[in-house]
Every structure is written in C-alpha cells, then in structure tokens.
C-alpha cells in the first residue's frame, strides 16, 4: 500500500468521517459498516453512502466491491483531525 507523502485535502466533515473510520477500525479491528457511520453521525443511509463514494473518488479510502466492511483508509493517521 502506498500512502501519499503530501498532506491530504479534505473538508472538515470529510475529515470527521475519516477519523471515525480510523478510530472504529482501531477499536473493533475491522472497518465500520455504513450503518455504524449512520449511527455515529446521526444521518440517513443515502447521506453516508454519498460520503463514502466521495471519499473513495478523492482517493482517501479504498473499498472492495461486493465485500462488506472493506473500507481501507489511505490517509496517514497523523493527518487526521481529532474525532468529535
């Protein structure tokens, strides 16, 4: 896996999603499901899904098609904001 050395560019909200993915993965030793993100952020399933697609499009995460809980973070942990 190759993690870019330049600082990633993402919005504050995108950063919160990335920080959640990182924290959840560290605590539970598996990637979060979209339902986990929905509960944490108090949003609807389509909102979470759009965010996941956007993070993937920006190259901040990677997913395996057809595989549940396959989100892989492509951002260095030290580049992430504090999860609120």
SULFENRA-V165948 format. One record per residue. N is the residue number from 0. RES is the residue in one small letter. PSI is psi as a letter, one per 30 degrees, with the letter a starting at -180 (999 if undefined). OMEGA is omega in radians with two decimals (* if undefined). Layout:
BEGIN
((N/RES/PSI/OMEGA) (N/RES/PSI/OMEGA))
END
This chain:
BEGIN
((0/x/k/-3.14) (1/x/j/3.12) (2/x/k/-3.12) (3/x/k/-3.12) (4/x/f/3.12) (5/x/l/-3.11) (6/x/k/3.13) (7/x/l/3.10) (8/x/k/3.11) (9/x/l/3.13) (10/x/l/3.11) (11/x/e/-3.14) (12/x/e/3.09) (13/x/e/3.10) (14/x/e/3.11) (15/x/e/3.08) (16/x/e/3.13) (17/x/e/3.12) (18/x/e/3.10) (19/x/e/3.13) (20/x/e/3.13) (21/x/e/-3.09) (22/x/e/-3.13) (23/x/e/-3.12) (24/x/e/3.12) (25/x/e/-3.08) (26/x/e/-3.01) (27/x/f/-3.14) (28/x/g/3.02) (29/x/l/-3.12) (30/x/l/3.10) (31/x/l/2.96) (32/x/l/3.09) (33/x/e/3.11) (34/x/e/3.09) (35/x/e/3.11) (36/x/e/3.12) (37/x/e/3.13) (38/x/e/-3.10) (39/x/e/-3.05) (40/x/f/3.11) (41/x/h/-3.12) (42/x/l/-3.12) (43/x/l/3.10) (44/x/e/3.13) (45/x/e/3.13) (46/x/e/3.13) (47/x/e/-3.11) (48/x/e/3.10) (49/x/e/3.12) (50/x/e/3.12) (51/x/e/3.11) (52/x/e/-3.14) (53/x/e/3.11) (54/x/e/3.10) (55/x/e/3.13) (56/x/e/-3.13) (57/x/f/3.13) (58/x/g/-3.13) (59/x/f/3.06) (60/x/l/3.04) (61/x/k/3.09) (62/x/l/3.03) (63/x/k/-3.11) (64/x/k/3.08) (65/x/g/-3.13) (66/x/k/-3.14) (67/x/k/3.08) (68/x/h/-3.07) (69/x/g/-3.11) (70/x/k/3.09) (71/x/k/-3.12) (72/x/k/-3.14) (73/x/g/-3.13) (74/x/k/3.10) (75/x/k/-3.13) (76/x/e/-3.12) (77/x/f/3.10) (78/x/f/-3.09) (79/x/k/3.04) (80/x/l/3.04) (81/x/k/3.13) (82/x/k/3.13) (83/x/999/*))
END
